[in-house]
Amino acid sequence: MAKSVLGLFDDERELTIYLSKNLHLIEPGMTLVATNYAVANNVSGASGSFDILALDQFKNKVIIEVKRSDQAARQALHELSKGGGEN
């Protein structure tokens, strides 16, 4: 049976776990802060979570959302746009 995500992973969760353990594939020097990092927006009342929260080599926060379809990616961008600018 074929794997559904990139032909390598059964689902987005499996890909998220793989990426969180191999952040160097995205950018050398990146370190994991958390997976499924919960956030709340006190301005709009929206809440949600990021698949992966990491720090780059300069300690900048990096949010990684794992999506397998264009529609899901558009929804993720919409969710991120409601983020409210928390540092």
PyMOL Python script that loads the backbone (N, CA, C, O; Angstrom):
from pymol import cmd

cmd.read_pdbstr("""\
ATOM      1  N   MET A   1       0.837  -1.188   0.000  1.00  0.00           N
ATOM      2  CA  MET A   1       0.000   0.000   0.000  1.00  0.00           C
ATOM      3  C   MET A   1       0.880   1.249   0.000  1.00  0.00           C
ATOM      4  O   MET A   1       1.849   1.331   0.755  1.00  0.00           O
ATOM      5  N   ALA A   2       0.545   2.204  -0.835  1.00  0.00           N
ATOM      6  CA  ALA A   2       1.343   3.423  -0.971  1.00  0.00           C
ATOM      7  C   ALA A   2       1.151   4.337   0.229  1.00  0.00           C
ATOM      8  O   ALA A   2       0.061   4.424   0.794  1.00  0.00           O
ATOM      9  N   LYS A   3       2.217   5.011   0.605  1.00  0.00           N
ATOM     10  CA  LYS A   3       2.165   6.011   1.674  1.00  0.00           C
ATOM     11  C   LYS A   3       1.497   7.259   1.113  1.00  0.00           C
ATOM     12  O   LYS A   3       1.725   7.617  -0.043  1.00  0.00           O
ATOM     13  N   SER A   4       0.670   7.928   1.922  1.00  0.00           N
ATOM     14  CA  SER A   4      -0.149   9.017   1.398  1.00  0.00           C
ATOM     15  C   SER A   4       0.535  10.382   1.359  1.00  0.00           C
ATOM     16  O   SER A   4       0.106  11.245   0.594  1.00  0.00           O
ATOM     17  N   VAL A   5       1.576  10.609   2.152  1.00  0.00           N
ATOM     18  CA  VAL A   5       2.245  11.914   2.158  1.00  0.00           C
ATOM     19  C   VAL A   5       3.625  11.763   1.527  1.00  0.00           C
ATOM     20  O   VAL A   5       4.510  11.108   2.078  1.00  0.00           O
ATOM     21  N   LEU A   6       3.788  12.378   0.365  1.00  0.00           N
ATOM     22  CA  LEU A   6       5.043  12.347  -0.383  1.00  0.00           C
ATOM     23  C   LEU A   6       5.477  10.926  -0.743  1.00  0.00           C
ATOM     24  O   LEU A   6       6.626  10.709  -1.129  1.00  0.00           O
ATOM     25  N   GLY A   7       4.580   9.976  -0.621  1.00  0.00           N
ATOM     26  CA  GLY A   7       4.930   8.588  -0.885  1.00  0.00           C
ATOM     27  C   GLY A   7       5.847   7.994   0.170  1.00  0.00           C
ATOM     28  O   GLY A   7       6.379   6.900  -0.022  1.00  0.00           O
ATOM     29  N   LEU A   8       6.045   8.706   1.302  1.00  0.00           N
ATOM     30  CA  LEU A   8       6.982   8.278   2.339  1.00  0.00           C
ATOM     31  C   LEU A   8       6.350   8.104   3.717  1.00  0.00           C
ATOM     32  O   LEU A   8       6.845   7.320   4.527  1.00  0.00           O
ATOM     33  N   PHE A   9       5.271   8.822   3.991  1.00  0.00           N
ATOM     34  CA  PHE A   9       4.683   8.844   5.329  1.00  0.00           C
ATOM     35  C   PHE A   9       3.201   8.517   5.258  1.00  0.00           C
ATOM     36  O   PHE A   9       2.531   8.851   4.280  1.00  0.00           O
ATOM     37  N   ASP A  10       2.693   7.866   6.289  1.00  0.00           N
ATOM     38  CA  ASP A  10       1.276   7.499   6.314  1.00  0.00           C
ATOM     39  C   ASP A  10       0.357   8.702   6.454  1.00  0.00           C
ATOM     40  O   ASP A  10      -0.737   8.718   5.891  1.00  0.00           O
ATOM     41  N   ASP A  11       0.796   9.713   7.205  1.00  0.00           N
ATOM     42  CA  ASP A  11      -0.045  10.888   7.429  1.00  0.00           C
ATOM     43  C   ASP A  11       0.821  12.076   7.852  1.00  0.00           C
ATOM     44  O   ASP A  11       2.035  11.956   8.020  1.00  0.00           O
ATOM     45  N   GLU A  12       0.162  13.225   8.020  1.00  0.00           N
ATOM     46  CA  GLU A  12       0.881  14.444   8.400  1.00  0.00           C
ATOM     47  C   GLU A  12       1.558  14.301   9.760  1.00  0.00           C
ATOM     48  O   GLU A  12       2.648  14.835   9.968  1.00  0.00           O
ATOM     49  N   ARG A  13       0.930  13.593  10.676  1.00  0.00           N
ATOM     50  CA  ARG A  13       1.507  13.406  12.013  1.00  0.00           C
ATOM     51  C   ARG A  13       2.845  12.685  11.927  1.00  0.00           C
ATOM     52  O   ARG A  13       3.803  13.068  12.598  1.00  0.00           O
ATOM     53  N   GLU A  14       2.914  11.650  11.110  1.00  0.00           N
ATOM     54  CA  GLU A  14       4.164  10.906  10.948  1.00  0.00           C
ATOM     55  C   GLU A  14       5.250  11.796  10.345  1.00  0.00           C
ATOM     56  O   GLU A  14       6.406  11.736  10.763  1.00  0.00           O
ATOM     57  N   LEU A  15       4.884  12.614   9.372  1.00  0.00           N
ATOM     58  CA  LEU A  15       5.833  13.548   8.772  1.00  0.00           C
ATOM     59  C   LEU A  15       6.287  14.599   9.793  1.00  0.00           C
ATOM     60  O   LEU A  15       7.467  14.947   9.837  1.00  0.00           O
ATOM     61  N   THR A  16       5.359  15.103  10.611  1.00  0.00           N
ATOM     62  CA  THR A  16       5.703  16.076  11.646  1.00  0.00           C
ATOM     63  C   THR A  16       6.722  15.505  12.617  1.00  0.00           C
ATOM     64  O   THR A  16       7.691  16.177  12.968  1.00  0.00           O
ATOM     65  N   ILE A  17       6.511  14.280  13.050  1.00  0.00           N
ATOM     66  CA  ILE A  17       7.446  13.632  13.974  1.00  0.00           C
ATOM     67  C   ILE A  17       8.819  13.503  13.321  1.00  0.00           C
ATOM     68  O   ILE A  17       9.838  13.796  13.947  1.00  0.00           O
ATOM     69  N   TYR A  18       8.844  13.065  12.061  1.00  0.00           N
ATOM     70  CA  TYR A  18      10.112  12.911  11.350  1.00  0.00           C
ATOM     71  C   TYR A  18      10.848  14.250  11.247  1.00  0.00           C
ATOM     72  O   TYR A  18      12.041  14.336  11.539  1.00  0.00           O
ATOM     73  N   LEU A  19      10.125  15.292  10.829  1.00  0.00           N
ATOM     74  CA  LEU A  19      10.758  16.607  10.672  1.00  0.00           C
ATOM     75  C   LEU A  19      11.250  17.152  12.008  1.00  0.00           C
ATOM     76  O   LEU A  19      12.329  17.741  12.076  1.00  0.00           O
ATOM     77  N   SER A  20      10.467  16.961  13.072  1.00  0.00           N
ATOM     78  CA  SER A  20      10.877  17.481  14.373  1.00  0.00           C
ATOM     79  C   SER A  20      12.163  16.827  14.864  1.00  0.00           C
ATOM     80  O   SER A  20      12.917  17.431  15.627  1.00  0.00           O
ATOM     81  N   LYS A  21      12.414  15.601  14.431  1.00  0.00           N
ATOM     82  CA  LYS A  21      13.643  14.904  14.809  1.00  0.00           C
ATOM     83  C   LYS A  21      14.791  15.168  13.837  1.00  0.00           C
ATOM     84  O   LYS A  21      15.934  14.792  14.099  1.00  0.00           O
ATOM     85  N   ASN A  22      14.481  15.817  12.716  1.00  0.00           N
ATOM     86  CA  ASN A  22      15.483  16.059  11.670  1.00  0.00           C
ATOM     87  C   ASN A  22      15.406  17.491  11.153  1.00  0.00           C
ATOM     88  O   ASN A  22      15.396  17.719   9.943  1.00  0.00           O
ATOM     89  N   LEU A  23      15.351  18.449  12.064  1.00  0.00           N
ATOM     90  CA  LEU A  23      15.223  19.854  11.673  1.00  0.00           C
ATOM     91  C   LEU A  23      16.390  20.337  10.821  1.00  0.00           C
ATOM     92  O   LEU A  23      16.244  21.293  10.059  1.00  0.00           O
ATOM     93  N   HIS A  24      17.532  19.698  10.938  1.00  0.00           N
ATOM     94  CA  HIS A  24      18.689  20.083  10.122  1.00  0.00           C
ATOM     95  C   HIS A  24      18.397  19.945   8.626  1.00  0.00           C
ATOM     96  O   HIS A  24      19.064  20.575   7.806  1.00  0.00           O
ATOM     97  N   LEU A  25      17.402  19.122   8.265  1.00  0.00           N
ATOM     98  CA  LEU A  25      17.024  18.991   6.859  1.00  0.00           C
ATOM     99  C   LEU A  25      16.353  20.257   6.342  1.00  0.00           C
ATOM    100  O   LEU A  25      16.402  20.549   5.147  1.00  0.00           O
ATOM    101  N   ILE A  26      15.730  21.000   7.238  1.00  0.00           N
ATOM    102  CA  ILE A  26      15.082  22.255   6.869  1.00  0.00           C
ATOM    103  C   ILE A  26      16.099  23.384   6.895  1.00  0.00           C
ATOM    104  O   ILE A  26      16.191  24.179   5.960  1.00  0.00           O
ATOM    105  N   GLU A  27      16.869  23.442   7.995  1.00  0.00           N
ATOM    106  CA  GLU A  27      17.908  24.467   8.132  1.00  0.00           C
ATOM    107  C   GLU A  27      18.933  23.993   9.159  1.00  0.00           C
ATOM    108  O   GLU A  27      18.566  23.633  10.278  1.00  0.00           O
ATOM    109  N   PRO A  28      20.195  23.989   8.796  1.00  0.00           N
ATOM    110  CA  PRO A  28      21.227  23.604   9.773  1.00  0.00           C
ATOM    111  C   PRO A  28      21.194  24.512  10.999  1.00  0.00           C
ATOM    112  O   PRO A  28      20.989  25.719  10.876  1.00  0.00           O
ATOM    113  N   GLY A  29      21.394  23.934  12.176  1.00  0.00           N
ATOM    114  CA  GLY A  29      21.444  24.707  13.409  1.00  0.00           C
ATOM    115  C   GLY A  29      20.099  24.955  14.060  1.00  0.00           C
ATOM    116  O   GLY A  29      20.030  25.588  15.114  1.00  0.00           O
ATOM    117  N   MET A  30      19.016  24.463  13.444  1.00  0.00           N
ATOM    118  CA  MET A  30      17.691  24.672  14.008  1.00  0.00           C
ATOM    119  C   MET A  30      17.477  23.705  15.172  1.00  0.00           C
ATOM    120  O   MET A  30      17.887  22.545  15.114  1.00  0.00           O
ATOM    121  N   THR A  31      16.823  24.203  16.239  1.00  0.00           N
ATOM    122  CA  THR A  31      16.544  23.358  17.400  1.00  0.00           C
ATOM    123  C   THR A  31      15.045  23.347  17.697  1.00  0.00           C
ATOM    124  O   THR A  31      14.345  24.338  17.486  1.00  0.00           O
ATOM    125  N   LEU A  32      14.581  22.230  18.181  1.00  0.00           N
ATOM    126  CA  LEU A  32      13.165  22.032  18.480  1.00  0.00           C
ATOM    127  C   LEU A  32      12.800  22.685  19.803  1.00  0.00           C
ATOM    128  O   LEU A  32      13.506  22.529  20.799  1.00  0.00           O
ATOM    129  N   VAL A  33      11.687  23.423  19.807  1.00  0.00           N
ATOM    130  CA  VAL A  33      11.106  23.947  21.036  1.00  0.00           C
ATOM    131  C   VAL A  33       9.965  23.025  21.459  1.00  0.00           C
ATOM    132  O   VAL A  33       9.915  22.570  22.602  1.00  0.00           O
ATOM    133  N   ALA A  34       9.037  22.750  20.513  1.00  0.00           N
ATOM    134  CA  ALA A  34       7.885  21.905  20.826  1.00  0.00           C
ATOM    135  C   ALA A  34       7.190  21.456  19.550  1.00  0.00           C
ATOM    136  O   ALA A  34       7.323  22.079  18.497  1.00  0.00           O
ATOM    137  N   THR A  35       6.455  20.375  19.665  1.00  0.00           N
ATOM    138  CA  THR A  35       5.527  19.971  18.615  1.00  0.00           C
ATOM    139  C   THR A  35       4.117  20.203  19.139  1.00  0.00           C
ATOM    140  O   THR A  35       3.882  20.171  20.347  1.00  0.00           O
ATOM    141  N   ASN A  36       3.187  20.435  18.230  1.00  0.00           N
ATOM    142  CA  ASN A  36       1.797  20.740  18.601  1.00  0.00           C
ATOM    143  C   ASN A  36       1.746  21.832  19.663  1.00  0.00           C
ATOM    144  O   ASN A  36       1.074  21.697  20.686  1.00  0.00           O
ATOM    145  N   TYR A  37       2.470  22.918  19.398  1.00  0.00           N
ATOM    146  CA  TYR A  37       2.596  24.042  20.327  1.00  0.00           C
ATOM    147  C   TYR A  37       1.293  24.844  20.350  1.00  0.00           C
ATOM    148  O   TYR A  37       0.915  25.447  19.345  1.00  0.00           O
ATOM    149  N   ALA A  38       0.617  24.849  21.478  1.00  0.00           N
ATOM    150  CA  ALA A  38      -0.679  25.527  21.605  1.00  0.00           C
ATOM    151  C   ALA A  38      -0.495  27.026  21.743  1.00  0.00           C
ATOM    152  O   ALA A  38       0.399  27.494  22.449  1.00  0.00           O
ATOM    153  N   VAL A  39      -1.353  27.775  21.059  1.00  0.00           N
ATOM    154  CA  VAL A  39      -1.340  29.233  21.132  1.00  0.00           C
ATOM    155  C   VAL A  39      -2.764  29.755  21.290  1.00  0.00           C
ATOM    156  O   VAL A  39      -3.724  29.133  20.834  1.00  0.00           O
ATOM    157  N   ALA A  40      -2.880  30.889  21.934  1.00  0.00           N
ATOM    158  CA  ALA A  40      -4.160  31.574  22.058  1.00  0.00           C
ATOM    159  C   ALA A  40      -3.969  33.008  21.607  1.00  0.00           C
ATOM    160  O   ALA A  40      -2.891  33.578  21.774  1.00  0.00           O
ATOM    161  N   ASN A  41      -4.995  33.583  21.045  1.00  0.00           N
ATOM    162  CA  ASN A  41      -4.957  34.971  20.610  1.00  0.00           C
ATOM    163  C   ASN A  41      -5.981  35.735  21.434  1.00  0.00           C
ATOM    164  O   ASN A  41      -7.186  35.592  21.226  1.00  0.00           O
ATOM    165  N   ASN A  42      -5.501  36.543  22.366  1.00  0.00           N
ATOM    166  CA  ASN A  42      -6.396  37.293  23.239  1.00  0.00           C
ATOM    167  C   ASN A  42      -7.139  38.402  22.507  1.00  0.00           C
ATOM    168  O   ASN A  42      -8.159  38.885  22.999  1.00  0.00           O
ATOM    169  N   VAL A  43      -6.645  38.818  21.336  1.00  0.00           N
ATOM    170  CA  VAL A  43      -7.292  39.886  20.573  1.00  0.00           C
ATOM    171  C   VAL A  43      -8.545  39.372  19.877  1.00  0.00           C
ATOM    172  O   VAL A  43      -9.614  39.968  20.008  1.00  0.00           O
ATOM    173  N   SER A  44      -8.423  38.268  19.137  1.00  0.00           N
ATOM    174  CA  SER A  44      -9.566  37.761  18.376  1.00  0.00           C
ATOM    175  C   SER A  44     -10.254  36.589  19.061  1.00  0.00           C
ATOM    176  O   SER A  44     -11.340  36.185  18.647  1.00  0.00           O
ATOM    177  N   GLY A  45      -9.641  36.041  20.097  1.00  0.00           N
ATOM    178  CA  GLY A  45     -10.224  34.892  20.774  1.00  0.00           C
ATOM    179  C   GLY A  45      -9.936  33.574  20.085  1.00  0.00           C
ATOM    180  O   GLY A  45     -10.381  32.522  20.544  1.00  0.00           O
ATOM    181  N   ALA A  46      -9.196  33.620  18.987  1.00  0.00           N
ATOM    182  CA  ALA A  46      -8.867  32.403  18.255  1.00  0.00           C
ATOM    183  C   ALA A  46      -7.772  31.640  18.992  1.00  0.00           C
ATOM    184  O   ALA A  46      -6.950  32.235  19.690  1.00  0.00           O
ATOM    185  N   SER A  47      -7.768  30.354  18.835  1.00  0.00           N
ATOM    186  CA  SER A  47      -6.690  29.552  19.405  1.00  0.00           C
ATOM    187  C   SER A  47      -6.380  28.432  18.428  1.00  0.00           C
ATOM    188  O   SER A  47      -7.138  28.182  17.491  1.00  0.00           O
ATOM    189  N   GLY A  48      -5.279  27.774  18.651  1.00  0.00           N
ATOM    190  CA  GLY A  48      -4.876  26.687  17.773  1.00  0.00           C
ATOM    191  C   GLY A  48      -3.524  26.177  18.191  1.00  0.00           C
ATOM    192  O   GLY A  48      -3.098  26.365  19.331  1.00  0.00           O
ATOM    193  N   SER A  49      -2.849  25.529  17.265  1.00  0.00           N
ATOM    194  CA  SER A  49      -1.510  25.037  17.561  1.00  0.00           C
ATOM    195  C   SER A  49      -0.670  25.015  16.292  1.00  0.00           C
ATOM    196  O   SER A  49      -1.192  24.932  15.180  1.00  0.00           O
ATOM    197  N   PHE A  50       0.641  25.091  16.483  1.00  0.00           N
ATOM    198  CA  PHE A  50       1.594  24.956  15.389  1.00  0.00           C
ATOM    199  C   PHE A  50       2.103  23.528  15.412  1.00  0.00           C
ATOM    200  O   PHE A  50       2.292  22.956  16.485  1.00  0.00           O
ATOM    201  N   ASP A  51       2.325  22.946  14.247  1.00  0.00           N
ATOM    202  CA  ASP A  51       2.848  21.582  14.193  1.00  0.00           C
ATOM    203  C   ASP A  51       4.222  21.509  14.850  1.00  0.00           C
ATOM    204  O   ASP A  51       4.489  20.624  15.664  1.00  0.00           O
ATOM    205  N   ILE A  52       5.086  22.450  14.486  1.00  0.00           N
ATOM    206  CA  ILE A  52       6.440  22.470  15.044  1.00  0.00           C
ATOM    207  C   ILE A  52       6.825  23.919  15.340  1.00  0.00           C
ATOM    208  O   ILE A  52       6.659  24.805  14.502  1.00  0.00           O
ATOM    209  N   LEU A  53       7.340  24.138  16.544  1.00  0.00           N
ATOM    210  CA  LEU A  53       7.939  25.424  16.895  1.00  0.00           C
ATOM    211  C   LEU A  53       9.414  25.154  17.139  1.00  0.00           C
ATOM    212  O   LEU A  53       9.775  24.282  17.930  1.00  0.00           O
ATOM    213  N   ALA A  54      10.264  25.910  16.452  1.00  0.00           N
ATOM    214  CA  ALA A  54      11.711  25.706  16.558  1.00  0.00           C
ATOM    215  C   ALA A  54      12.397  27.058  16.679  1.00  0.00           C
ATOM    216  O   ALA A  54      11.771  28.108  16.530  1.00  0.00           O
ATOM    217  N   LEU A  55      13.686  27.010  16.949  1.00  0.00           N
ATOM    218  CA  LEU A  55      14.532  28.202  16.939  1.00  0.00           C
ATOM    219  C   LEU A  55      15.610  28.007  15.888  1.00  0.00           C
ATOM    220  O   LEU A  55      16.191  26.928  15.772  1.00  0.00           O
ATOM    221  N   ASP A  56      15.876  29.072  15.115  1.00  0.00           N
ATOM    222  CA  ASP A  56      16.969  28.978  14.149  1.00  0.00           C
ATOM    223  C   ASP A  56      18.290  29.265  14.860  1.00  0.00           C
ATOM    224  O   ASP A  56      18.315  29.469  16.074  1.00  0.00           O
ATOM    225  N   GLN A  57      19.361  29.281  14.120  1.00  0.00           N
ATOM    226  CA  GLN A  57      20.688  29.464  14.722  1.00  0.00           C
ATOM    227  C   GLN A  57      20.854  30.825  15.401  1.00  0.00           C
ATOM    228  O   GLN A  57      21.754  31.004  16.222  1.00  0.00           O
ATOM    229  N   PHE A  58      19.988  31.784  15.062  1.00  0.00           N
ATOM    230  CA  PHE A  58      20.048  33.119  15.660  1.00  0.00           C
ATOM    231  C   PHE A  58      19.006  33.297  16.765  1.00  0.00           C
ATOM    232  O   PHE A  58      18.806  34.402  17.269  1.00  0.00           O
ATOM    233  N   LYS A  59      18.344  32.196  17.136  1.00  0.00           N
ATOM    234  CA  LYS A  59      17.312  32.166  18.186  1.00  0.00           C
ATOM    235  C   LYS A  59      16.011  32.835  17.766  1.00  0.00           C
ATOM    236  O   LYS A  59      15.211  33.225  18.616  1.00  0.00           O
ATOM    237  N   ASN A  60      15.791  32.970  16.448  1.00  0.00           N
ATOM    238  CA  ASN A  60      14.505  33.436  15.945  1.00  0.00           C
ATOM    239  C   ASN A  60      13.526  32.273  15.991  1.00  0.00           C
ATOM    240  O   ASN A  60      13.889  31.134  15.698  1.00  0.00           O
ATOM    241  N   LYS A  61      12.273  32.567  16.363  1.00  0.00           N
ATOM    242  CA  LYS A  61      11.241  31.534  16.357  1.00  0.00           C
ATOM    243  C   LYS A  61      10.886  31.169  14.919  1.00  0.00           C
ATOM    244  O   LYS A  61      10.766  32.035  14.052  1.00  0.00           O
ATOM    245  N   VAL A  62      10.722  29.867  14.687  1.00  0.00           N
ATOM    246  CA  VAL A  62      10.354  29.357  13.373  1.00  0.00           C
ATOM    247  C   VAL A  62       9.129  28.476  13.552  1.00  0.00           C
ATOM    248  O   VAL A  62       9.149  27.534  14.344  1.00  0.00           O
ATOM    249  N   ILE A  63       8.070  28.775  12.826  1.00  0.00           N
ATOM    250  CA  ILE A  63       6.848  27.986  12.875  1.00  0.00           C
ATOM    251  C   ILE A  63       6.792  27.120  11.627  1.00  0.00           C
ATOM    252  O   ILE A  63       6.931  27.614  10.508  1.00  0.00           O
ATOM    253  N   ILE A  64       6.589  25.829  11.829  1.00  0.00           N
ATOM    254  CA  ILE A  64       6.505  24.899  10.710  1.00  0.00           C
ATOM    255  C   ILE A  64       5.141  24.229  10.753  1.00  0.00           C
ATOM    256  O   ILE A  64       4.805  23.560  11.730  1.00  0.00           O
ATOM    257  N   GLU A  65       4.360  24.407   9.703  1.00  0.00           N
ATOM    258  CA  GLU A  65       3.062  23.771   9.554  1.00  0.00           C
ATOM    259  C   GLU A  65       3.166  22.723   8.467  1.00  0.00           C
ATOM    260  O   GLU A  65       3.590  23.026   7.352  1.00  0.00           O
ATOM    261  N   VAL A  66       2.790  21.514   8.770  1.00  0.00           N
ATOM    262  CA  VAL A  66       2.861  20.411   7.814  1.00  0.00           C
ATOM    263  C   VAL A  66       1.484  20.247   7.176  1.00  0.00           C
ATOM    264  O   VAL A  66       0.501  19.981   7.866  1.00  0.00           O
ATOM    265  N   LYS A  67       1.421  20.407   5.862  1.00  0.00           N
ATOM    266  CA  LYS A  67       0.164  20.279   5.123  1.00  0.00           C
ATOM    267  C   LYS A  67       0.398  19.465   3.871  1.00  0.00           C
ATOM    268  O   LYS A  67       1.449  19.567   3.239  1.00  0.00           O
ATOM    269  N   ARG A  68      -0.576  18.662   3.515  1.00  0.00           N
ATOM    270  CA  ARG A  68      -0.405  17.815   2.335  1.00  0.00           C
ATOM    271  C   ARG A  68      -1.217  18.265   1.128  1.00  0.00           C
ATOM    272  O   ARG A  68      -1.087  17.679   0.053  1.00  0.00           O
ATOM    273  N   SER A  69      -2.057  19.297   1.279  1.00  0.00           N
ATOM    274  CA  SER A  69      -2.843  19.753   0.140  1.00  0.00           C
ATOM    275  C   SER A  69      -2.820  21.275   0.069  1.00  0.00           C
ATOM    276  O   SER A  69      -2.563  21.948   1.067  1.00  0.00           O
ATOM    277  N   ASP A  70      -3.090  21.810  -1.117  1.00  0.00           N
ATOM    278  CA  ASP A  70      -3.134  23.256  -1.287  1.00  0.00           C
ATOM    279  C   ASP A  70      -4.224  23.872  -0.417  1.00  0.00           C
ATOM    280  O   ASP A  70      -4.018  24.937   0.166  1.00  0.00           O
ATOM    281  N   GLN A  71      -5.383  23.216  -0.321  1.00  0.00           N
ATOM    282  CA  GLN A  71      -6.480  23.747   0.487  1.00  0.00           C
ATOM    283  C   GLN A  71      -6.080  23.811   1.959  1.00  0.00           C
ATOM    284  O   GLN A  71      -6.349  24.806   2.632  1.00  0.00           O
ATOM    285  N   ALA A  72      -5.447  22.770   2.456  1.00  0.00           N
ATOM    286  CA  ALA A  72      -4.992  22.763   3.849  1.00  0.00           C
ATOM    287  C   ALA A  72      -3.928  23.833   4.068  1.00  0.00           C
ATOM    288  O   ALA A  72      -3.912  24.477   5.117  1.00  0.00           O
ATOM    289  N   ALA A  73      -3.049  24.033   3.107  1.00  0.00           N
ATOM    290  CA  ALA A  73      -2.007  25.056   3.217  1.00  0.00           C
ATOM    291  C   ALA A  73      -2.634  26.448   3.280  1.00  0.00           C
ATOM    292  O   ALA A  73      -2.199  27.286   4.070  1.00  0.00           O
ATOM    293  N   ARG A  74      -3.649  26.701   2.457  1.00  0.00           N
ATOM    294  CA  ARG A  74      -4.324  28.001   2.496  1.00  0.00           C
ATOM    295  C   ARG A  74      -4.980  28.229   3.854  1.00  0.00           C
ATOM    296  O   ARG A  74      -4.920  29.333   4.395  1.00  0.00           O
ATOM    297  N   GLN A  75      -5.612  27.179   4.411  1.00  0.00           N
ATOM    298  CA  GLN A  75      -6.235  27.297   5.729  1.00  0.00           C
ATOM    299  C   GLN A  75      -5.182  27.592   6.797  1.00  0.00           C
ATOM    300  O   GLN A  75      -5.422  28.392   7.702  1.00  0.00           O
ATOM    301  N   ALA A  76      -4.022  26.951   6.695  1.00  0.00           N
ATOM    302  CA  ALA A  76      -2.946  27.180   7.663  1.00  0.00           C
ATOM    303  C   ALA A  76      -2.466  28.624   7.598  1.00  0.00           C
ATOM    304  O   ALA A  76      -2.230  29.240   8.638  1.00  0.00           O
ATOM    305  N   LEU A  77      -2.319  29.172   6.404  1.00  0.00           N
ATOM    306  CA  LEU A  77      -1.903  30.572   6.265  1.00  0.00           C
ATOM    307  C   LEU A  77      -2.943  31.503   6.874  1.00  0.00           C
ATOM    308  O   LEU A  77      -2.598  32.505   7.500  1.00  0.00           O
ATOM    309  N   HIS A  78      -4.207  31.171   6.690  1.00  0.00           N
ATOM    310  CA  HIS A  78      -5.274  31.965   7.292  1.00  0.00           C
ATOM    311  C   HIS A  78      -5.165  31.914   8.814  1.00  0.00           C
ATOM    312  O   HIS A  78      -5.278  32.948   9.472  1.00  0.00           O
ATOM    313  N   GLU A  79      -4.949  30.737   9.379  1.00  0.00           N
ATOM    314  CA  GLU A  79      -4.802  30.591  10.833  1.00  0.00           C
ATOM    315  C   GLU A  79      -3.604  31.390  11.335  1.00  0.00           C
ATOM    316  O   GLU A  79      -3.697  32.061  12.363  1.00  0.00           O
ATOM    317  N   LEU A  80      -2.482  31.325  10.622  1.00  0.00           N
ATOM    318  CA  LEU A  80      -1.289  32.071  11.025  1.00  0.00           C
ATOM    319  C   LEU A  80      -1.546  33.571  10.975  1.00  0.00           C
ATOM    320  O   LEU A  80      -1.038  34.314  11.815  1.00  0.00           O
ATOM    321  N   SER A  81      -2.330  34.026  10.000  1.00  0.00           N
ATOM    322  CA  SER A  81      -2.598  35.462   9.873  1.00  0.00           C
ATOM    323  C   SER A  81      -3.410  35.993  11.042  1.00  0.00           C
ATOM    324  O   SER A  81      -3.423  37.199  11.287  1.00  0.00           O
ATOM    325  N   LYS A  82      -4.100  35.096  11.778  1.00  0.00           N
ATOM    326  CA  LYS A  82      -4.862  35.510  12.952  1.00  0.00           C
ATOM    327  C   LYS A  82      -3.997  35.535  14.203  1.00  0.00           C
ATOM    328  O   LYS A  82      -4.493  35.796  15.300  1.00  0.00           O
ATOM    329  N   GLY A  83      -2.692  35.262  14.041  1.00  0.00           N
ATOM    330  CA  GLY A  83      -1.795  35.081  15.176  1.00  0.00           C
ATOM    331  C   GLY A  83      -1.622  36.242  16.116  1.00  0.00           C
ATOM    332  O   GLY A  83      -1.313  36.008  17.285  1.00  0.00           O
ATOM    333  N   GLY A  84      -1.794  37.457  15.704  1.00  0.00           N
ATOM    334  CA  GLY A  84      -1.771  38.597  16.610  1.00  0.00           C
ATOM    335  C   GLY A  84      -0.409  39.148  16.973  1.00  0.00           C
ATOM    336  O   GLY A  84      -0.325  40.046  17.811  1.00  0.00           O
ATOM    337  N   GLY A  85       0.686  38.635  16.365  1.00  0.00           N
ATOM    338  CA  GLY A  85       1.990  39.241  16.580  1.00  0.00           C
ATOM    339  C   GLY A  85       2.646  38.946  17.912  1.00  0.00           C
ATOM    340  O   GLY A  85       3.475  39.738  18.359  1.00  0.00           O
ATOM    341  N   GLU A  86       2.318  37.851  18.562  1.00  0.00           N
ATOM    342  CA  GLU A  86       2.968  37.484  19.835  1.00  0.00           C
ATOM    343  C   GLU A  86       4.429  37.201  19.605  1.00  0.00           C
ATOM    344  O   GLU A  86       4.779  36.545  18.625  1.00  0.00           O
ATOM    345  N   ASN A  87       5.304  37.683  20.490  1.00  0.00           N
ATOM    346  CA  ASN A  87       6.758  37.458  20.370  1.00  0.00           C
ATOM    347  C   ASN A  87       7.199  36.371  21.282  1.00  0.00           C
ATOM    348  O   ASN A  87       8.384  36.041  21.321  1.00  0.00           O
TER     349      ASN A  87
END
""", "prot")
cmd.dss("prot")
cmd.show_as("cartoon", "prot")
cmd.util.cbc("prot")
cmd.orient("prot")
